[in-house]
């Protein structure tokens, strides 16, 4: 195996492994954050909670933001694998759009919680401001869920139709994706964290052989052109 192919496969493996880092960073962020009040909690409850917990909320938000960046890398690796399959280009487009929407949602949610932690520490911040940011942070779960659903359905289609992914990974992605926008969406998101870690390991161990063969086919032609 020549150097370009080796570098390509190493890059793809690292992008896949970002799925594990995303799952770990998100889980750590959730643990640091703790359980927040419900979106419909009273202003006094919300204000008291964020003024009490503002110190560790800002740190948790930073960890969650890194998780959002790692998710974008992981989602891009899934998109690349779908794009190289024989599936219709709409599937890879759905994966790319889903990754972008979910990544923006994750980063926006982290930014909102960082603002909550920062503003809650200031005595001049109005309770209504904290209430607004609190509700916004909760409702940002919808773009995240919608983006993940698009991505997971594209993975399921590519794995089932073209074997671009292991069958067990594709079939498990299907129900997790369909549940994202339901009333148990948070549970589905936690399942996605487990799925991401498992997918990262499986895909890093089993690289896209079709892409590798394509790279091998291109390399001799390139070398011949350079020799001339």
DRENDO-1510 file (C-alpha; in Angstrom, 1 decimal, always signed):
<recs>
REC; n; res; u; v; w
REC; 1; UNK; +0.0; +0.0; +0.0 .
REC; 2; UNK; +1.5; +3.3; -1.1 .
REC; 3; UNK; +1.7; +6.4; +1.0 .
REC; 4; UNK; -1.3; +8.3; -0.5 .
REC; 5; UNK; -3.6; +5.4; +0.2 .
REC; 6; UNK; -2.2; +4.9; +3.7 .
REC; 7; UNK; -2.7; +8.6; +4.5 .
REC; 8; UNK; -6.3; +8.5; +3.1 .
REC; 9; UNK; -7.3; +5.5; +5.1 .
REC; 10; UNK; -5.7; +6.9; +8.3 .
REC; 11; UNK; -7.6; +10.2; +7.8 .
REC; 12; UNK; -10.9; +8.3; +7.3 .
REC; 13; UNK; -10.3; +6.2; +10.4 .
REC; 14; UNK; -9.6; +9.3; +12.5 .
REC; 15; UNK; -12.8; +10.9; +11.2 .
REC; 16; UNK; -14.7; +7.8; +12.1 .
REC; 17; UNK; -13.2; +7.7; +15.6 .
REC; 18; UNK; -14.4; +11.2; +16.2 .
REC; 19; UNK; -17.7; +9.5; +16.9 .
REC; 20; UNK; -16.3; +8.0; +20.1 .
REC; 21; UNK; -14.9; +11.4; +21.1 .
REC; 22; UNK; -18.3; +13.1; +20.4 .
REC; 23; UNK; -20.2; +10.5; +22.5 .
REC; 24; UNK; -17.7; +10.9; +25.4 .
REC; 25; UNK; -17.7; +14.7; +25.3 .
REC; 26; UNK; -21.5; +14.9; +25.2 .
REC; 27; UNK; -21.9; +12.5; +28.0 .
REC; 28; UNK; -19.4; +14.4; +30.1 .
REC; 29; UNK; -21.1; +17.7; +29.3 .
REC; 30; UNK; -24.5; +16.2; +30.4 .
REC; 31; UNK; -23.0; +15.0; +33.7 .
REC; 32; UNK; -21.4; +18.4; +34.4 .
REC; 33; UNK; -24.6; +20.2; +33.5 .
REC; 34; UNK; -26.9; +18.1; +35.7 .
REC; 35; UNK; -30.7; +17.9; +35.4 .
REC; 36; UNK; -32.2; +21.3; +34.3 .
REC; 37; UNK; -35.6; +22.5; +35.2 .
REC; 38; UNK; -38.4; +21.8; +32.7 .
REC; 39; UNK; -39.0; +24.4; +30.0 .
REC; 40; UNK; -42.4; +25.3; +31.6 .
REC; 41; UNK; -40.8; +25.8; +35.1 .
REC; 42; UNK; -41.6; +29.1; +36.9 .
REC; 43; UNK; -39.3; +32.1; +36.5 .
REC; 44; UNK; -38.3; +31.8; +40.2 .
REC; 45; UNK; -37.3; +28.2; +39.9 .
REC; 46; UNK; -35.3; +28.8; +36.7 .
REC; 47; UNK; -33.6; +31.9; +38.1 .
REC; 48; UNK; -32.7; +30.1; +41.4 .
REC; 49; UNK; -31.4; +27.1; +39.5 .
REC; 50; UNK; -29.1; +28.9; +37.1 .
REC; 51; UNK; -27.8; +31.4; +39.7 .
REC; 52; UNK; -26.9; +28.4; +41.9 .
REC; 53; UNK; -25.3; +26.3; +39.2 .
REC; 54; UNK; -23.8; +28.9; +36.9 .
REC; 55; UNK; -20.1; +27.9; +37.6 .
REC; 56; UNK; -20.2; +24.4; +36.3 .
REC; 57; UNK; -22.7; +25.1; +33.5 .
REC; 58; UNK; -20.2; +27.3; +31.6 .
REC; 59; UNK; -17.6; +24.5; +31.7 .
REC; 60; UNK; -20.2; +21.9; +30.6 .
REC; 61; UNK; -21.2; +24.2; +27.7 .
REC; 62; UNK; -17.6; +24.3; +26.5 .
REC; 63; UNK; -17.3; +20.5; +26.6 .
REC; 64; UNK; -20.6; +20.2; +24.7 .
REC; 65; UNK; -19.3; +22.7; +22.1 .
REC; 66; UNK; -16.3; +20.5; +21.5 .
REC; 67; UNK; -18.7; +17.6; +21.2 .
REC; 68; UNK; -20.5; +19.5; +18.4 .
REC; 69; UNK; -17.3; +20.0; +16.4 .
REC; 70; UNK; -16.4; +16.3; +16.8 .
REC; 71; UNK; -19.9; +15.3; +15.7 .
REC; 72; UNK; -19.4; +17.4; +12.5 .
REC; 73; UNK; -16.2; +15.4; +11.7 .
REC; 74; UNK; -18.0; +12.1; +12.4 .
REC; 75; UNK; -21.0; +13.0; +10.3 .
REC; 76; UNK; -18.7; +14.1; +7.5 .
REC; 77; UNK; -17.1; +10.7; +7.5 .
REC; 78; UNK; -20.5; +9.0; +7.3 .
REC; 79; UNK; -21.5; +11.3; +4.4 .
REC; 80; UNK; -18.2; +10.5; +2.6 .
REC; 81; UNK; -18.9; +6.8; +2.9 .
REC; 82; UNK; -22.5; +7.2; +1.6 .
REC; 83; UNK; -21.3; +9.4; -1.3 .
REC; 84; UNK; -18.9; +6.6; -2.5 .
REC; 85; UNK; -21.7; +4.1; -2.5 .
REC; 86; UNK; -24.0; +3.2; -5.4 .
REC; 87; UNK; -27.0; +4.9; -3.8 .
REC; 88; UNK; -28.7; +7.9; -5.4 .
REC; 89; UNK; -27.0; +11.2; -4.6 .
REC; 90; UNK; -30.1; +12.3; -2.7 .
REC; 91; UNK; -29.0; +10.0; +0.1 .
REC; 92; UNK; -25.6; +11.6; +0.5 .
REC; 93; UNK; -27.1; +15.1; +0.2 .
REC; 94; UNK; -29.6; +14.2; +3.0 .
REC; 95; UNK; -26.7; +13.0; +5.2 .
REC; 96; UNK; -24.7; +16.2; +4.6 .
REC; 97; UNK; -27.7; +18.4; +5.3 .
REC; 98; UNK; -28.5; +16.4; +8.4 .
REC; 99; UNK; -25.0; +16.6; +9.7 .
REC; 100; UNK; -24.9; +20.4; +9.1 .
REC; 101; UNK; -28.3; +21.0; +10.8 .
REC; 102; UNK; -27.5; +18.8; +13.8 .
REC; 103; UNK; -24.0; +20.3; +14.2 .
REC; 104; UNK; -25.4; +23.9; +14.1 .
REC; 105; UNK; -28.0; +22.9; +16.7 .
REC; 106; UNK; -25.4; +21.3; +19.0 .
REC; 107; UNK; -23.2; +24.4; +18.9 .
REC; 108; UNK; -26.1; +26.8; +19.3 .
REC; 109; UNK; -27.4; +24.8; +22.3 .
REC; 110; UNK; -23.9; +24.8; +23.8 .
REC; 111; UNK; -23.6; +28.6; +23.2 .
REC; 112; UNK; -27.0; +29.1; +24.9 .
REC; 113; UNK; -25.9; +27.2; +28.0 .
REC; 114; UNK; -22.7; +29.1; +28.1 .
REC; 115; UNK; -24.6; +32.4; +28.0 .
REC; 116; UNK; -26.8; +31.1; +30.8 .
REC; 117; UNK; -23.8; +30.3; +33.0 .
REC; 118; UNK; -22.2; +33.6; +32.2 .
REC; 119; UNK; -25.3; +35.8; +32.7 .
REC; 120; UNK; -26.6; +34.0; +35.7 .
REC; 121; UNK; -23.5; +35.1; +37.6 .
REC; 122; UNK; -24.3; +38.8; +37.1 .
REC; 123; UNK; -26.7; +40.4; +39.5 .
REC; 124; UNK; -27.9; +42.8; +36.9 .
REC; 125; UNK; -29.3; +40.0; +34.7 .
REC; 126; UNK; -33.1; +40.1; +34.7 .
REC; 127; UNK; -35.0; +36.8; +35.6 .
REC; 128; UNK; -36.9; +37.1; +32.3 .
REC; 129; UNK; -33.7; +37.0; +30.4 .
REC; 130; UNK; -32.6; +33.7; +32.1 .
REC; 131; UNK; -36.1; +32.3; +31.5 .
REC; 132; UNK; -35.9; +33.1; +27.7 .
REC; 133; UNK; -32.4; +31.5; +27.4 .
REC; 134; UNK; -33.5; +28.5; +29.4 .
REC; 135; UNK; -36.5; +27.9; +27.1 .
REC; 136; UNK; -34.3; +28.5; +24.0 .
REC; 137; UNK; -31.8; +25.9; +25.2 .
REC; 138; UNK; -34.5; +23.3; +25.6 .
REC; 139; UNK; -36.2; +24.0; +22.3 .
REC; 140; UNK; -32.9; +23.7; +20.3 .
REC; 141; UNK; -33.3; +20.0; +20.6 .
REC; 142; UNK; -35.6; +20.0; +17.6 .
REC; 143; UNK; -33.0; +21.0; +15.0 .
REC; 144; UNK; -30.6; +18.5; +16.5 .
REC; 145; UNK; -33.2; +15.8; +16.4 .
REC; 146; UNK; -34.2; +16.6; +12.8 .
REC; 147; UNK; -30.7; +16.7; +11.6 .
REC; 148; UNK; -29.9; +13.4; +13.2 .
REC; 149; UNK; -33.0; +11.8; +11.7 .
REC; 150; UNK; -31.9; +12.8; +8.2 .
REC; 151; UNK; -28.4; +11.5; +8.8 .
REC; 152; UNK; -29.4; +8.2; +10.3 .
REC; 153; UNK; -32.1; +7.5; +7.7 .
REC; 154; UNK; -29.4; +8.1; +5.0 .
REC; 155; UNK; -27.0; +5.7; +6.8 .
REC; 156; UNK; -29.8; +3.1; +7.0 .
REC; 157; UNK; -30.7; +3.4; +3.3 .
REC; 158; UNK; -27.0; +3.1; +2.3 .
REC; 159; UNK; -26.3; +0.2; +4.5 .
REC; 160; UNK; -29.4; -1.8; +3.6 .
REC; 161; UNK; -29.5; -1.1; -0.1 .
REC; 162; UNK; -25.7; -1.1; -1.0 .
REC; 163; UNK; -24.0; -2.5; +2.1 .
REC; 164; UNK; -22.0; +0.7; +2.5 .
REC; 165; UNK; -22.3; +0.1; +6.2 .
REC; 166; UNK; -22.5; -3.2; +8.2 .
REC; 167; UNK; -26.1; -4.4; +8.1 .
REC; 168; UNK; -26.4; -4.4; +11.9 .
REC; 169; UNK; -25.3; -0.8; +12.0 .
REC; 170; UNK; -27.8; +0.2; +9.2 .
REC; 171; UNK; -30.8; -1.6; +10.7 .
REC; 172; UNK; -30.1; -0.1; +14.2 .
REC; 173; UNK; -29.8; +3.4; +12.7 .
REC; 174; UNK; -33.3; +3.1; +11.3 .
REC; 175; UNK; -35.4; +3.0; +14.5 .
REC; 176; UNK; -33.0; +5.4; +16.3 .
REC; 177; UNK; -33.4; +7.9; +13.5 .
REC; 178; UNK; -37.2; +7.6; +13.4 .
REC; 179; UNK; -37.5; +8.1; +17.1 .
REC; 180; UNK; -35.6; +11.4; +17.2 .
REC; 181; UNK; -38.6; +13.7; +16.7 .
REC; 182; UNK; -41.0; +11.8; +19.0 .
REC; 183; UNK; -41.9; +12.3; +22.6 .
REC; 184; UNK; -38.9; +10.0; +23.6 .
REC; 185; UNK; -36.5; +12.0; +21.5 .
REC; 186; UNK; -34.0; +12.5; +24.4 .
REC; 187; UNK; -33.9; +8.8; +25.0 .
REC; 188; UNK; -33.3; +8.3; +21.2 .
REC; 189; UNK; -30.5; +10.9; +21.4 .
REC; 190; UNK; -28.8; +8.9; +24.2 .
REC; 191; UNK; -29.1; +5.8; +22.1 .
REC; 192; UNK; -27.5; +7.7; +19.2 .
REC; 193; UNK; -24.5; +8.4; +21.5 .
REC; 194; UNK; -24.1; +4.6; +22.0 .
REC; 195; UNK; -24.6; +4.0; +18.3 .
REC; 196; UNK; -22.0; +6.6; +17.4 .
REC; 197; UNK; -19.4; +5.0; +19.6 .
REC; 198; UNK; -20.2; +1.5; +18.2 .
REC; 199; UNK; -20.2; +2.8; +14.6 .
REC; 200; UNK; -16.9; +4.6; +15.1 .
REC; 201; UNK; -15.2; +1.4; +16.2 .
REC; 202; UNK; -16.8; -0.7; +13.5 .
REC; 203; UNK; -16.1; +1.7; +10.6 .
REC; 204; UNK; -12.5; +2.3; +11.8 .
REC; 205; UNK; -11.8; -1.4; +11.8 .
REC; 206; UNK; -13.6; -2.0; +8.5 .
REC; 207; UNK; -12.6; +0.9; +6.1 .
REC; 208; UNK; -14.5; +1.5; +2.9 .
REC; 209; UNK; -12.9; -1.0; +0.6 .
REC; 210; UNK; -14.5; +0.5; -2.5 .
REC; 211; UNK; -12.8; +3.8; -1.9 .
REC; 212; UNK; -9.5; +2.1; -1.3 .
REC; 213; UNK; -9.8; +0.2; -4.6 .
REC; 214; UNK; -10.7; +3.4; -6.4 .
REC; 215; UNK; -7.6; +5.1; -5.0 .
REC; 216; UNK; -5.4; +2.2; -6.1 .
REC; 217; UNK; -6.9; +2.5; -9.6 .
REC; 218; UNK; -6.1; +6.2; -9.8 .
REC; 219; UNK; -2.6; +6.0; -8.4 .
REC; 220; UNK; -0.9; +4.2; -11.3 .
REC; 221; UNK; -2.4; +6.6; -13.8 .
REC; 222; UNK; -1.2; +9.6; -11.8 .
REC; 223; UNK; +2.3; +8.2; -11.5 .
REC; 224; UNK; +2.4; +7.6; -15.2 .
REC; 225; UNK; +1.4; +11.1; -16.0 .
REC; 226; UNK; +4.0; +12.5; -13.6 .
REC; 227; UNK; +6.7; +10.4; -15.2 .
REC; 228; UNK; +6.0; +12.0; -18.6 .
</recs>
